[in-house]
Amino acid sequence: MSQFISLDSLRMPLTPYSPFSMTQDTLGSFPTPPVFMSDFQSAYMPSQSQTDYYKMGQEWMANLNANAALTSAAQGLVSLEEELVKSTESEQINEEQKQRLQELLDKIEALKAEVAKASNKSIEEKNDLVNQISQLQEEAANVAKEIAEEIQNSVTEDGGGDAGSAPETETAGAPTTENPENVDAPVTQDIDDNKANEALEICQSIYQGAIGVTGTEYDYIIDGYNGMKGTKAITKDNVTAVLNKWQEQFASGSGDDNVIETLFDEEMFWNPSLSKRDANGKIANPKNNVDIIWNILKCLEERAKELGVYKNVVGLFTAAYNELDDFNIDQSVVENNIMAINQKVIAAENAKKAEENTKKVDADKKNAEATEKAKAEEAERKVETEARTTFLTDMREIWDNDKLEISDKVKYKDGKFVIRIEGNDYYGKDFNELREQIYAAGYDPEKYLSKQPLNTRA
């Protein structure tokens, strides 16, 4: 993830694996509950009165619930520790900020030590530990948010971040968890027919797998329905078309505001696959709805960076990524930020397409002009060639010498022959007219119009 720290993900576990794991021995031994209530007495209860059985059952269930809650909280504590350790290694934070994170890590160590003693604790003490972990997660989230804002303010004061990573006219948007508004209306998109048809195929596959069947058919959604393409075919080059075509043609039939909401409706929001990302940050083999949504967001990120507008929407990306990393995802935050990003990226795509079209029009115009110029020059050369052939033929016939050649001093310009003699230009449309002009000026035409002397005979 590109942002400094995931704010919401600090509240719950990110991955099922942890070097500090909760076990049965840690929390205290407890039996597996019987399948049938009729087995309860013989399997677990000593020979006592029915009232004692009931009381023991209640205590057993309360202890089981406390153990389960503490197990989940402890996993969240480990995930919080991992996030904080990674954050302390960031080059973006200063020593004072690292110290604040270290104080949180010290508190985590103290709580982990208490969790390790859970087998000797009462139900009330276990529940109290769960509350302490929850409070620490909330404190960590607030500290992380403060540091993220400090970093963003520092970047803004320094002039907007890394030089050269985006055009100077762009400004970085501050990370936000607020939901953008009015983001679901389809926008005008200038795309070619092939991309539009591909997007429609993917939308049809999503619709069939999510709405056209009872339950969910992920094979339809991901791999495609009836020979059409599915979500695995979504790339940076077509992601905006997919999101926009859904708004144009499928949203009303789905009953949802957008395709992200439709995908969210298919399953619980917790995503077990986010730890299995490839080198590009995508989930290589998506298995569920949140996997698909994550990859859609990554494709949007790739496209935004390619178009040079990522810094303009970095806050929207941060909010969406933070929420997708959470255990309990706020659906509306993800939906609204993705759709807002989509509108911004489409606007950039349209601007790029308009610029390309303008360049193409200019290039076509220049090519046409060059072609016309070449045609005109070719036509002029043809006229000149024909005129020179006639000029030479006339000169040889009149002066009765078929070895004569036109003097290099005789030029052809604007449909006439011209020769410069002693500072003056003399014109004629053909051999005879030019010869007469030279003769009238007092010069010998034979001396100036031919390369060879006249006494050279064939």
Secondary structure, 3 states (H helix, E strand, C coil): CCCCCCCHHHHCCCCCCCCCCCCHHHHCCCCCCCCCHHHHHHHHCCCCCHHHHHHHHHHHHHHHHHHHHHHHHHHHHHHHHHHHHHHHCCCCCCHHHHHHHHHHHHHHHHHHHHHHCHHHCCHHHHHHHHHHHHHHHHHHHHHHHHHHHHHHHHHHHCCCCCCCCCCCCCCCCCCCCCCCCCCCCCCCCCCCHHHHHHHHHHHHHHHHHHCCCCCCCHHHHHHCCCCCCCHHHCCCCCHHHHHHHHHHHCHHHHCCCCHHHHHHCCCCCCCCCCCCECCCCCECCCCCHHHHHHHHHHHHHHHHHHHCCHHHCHHHHHHHHHHHCCCCCCHHHHHHHHHHHHHHHHHHHHHHHHHHHHHHHHHHHHHHHHHHHHHHHHHHHHHHHHHHHHHHHHHHHHCCCCCCCECCCCEEECCEEEEEECCEEEEECCHHHHHHHHHHCCCCHHHHHECCCCCCCC
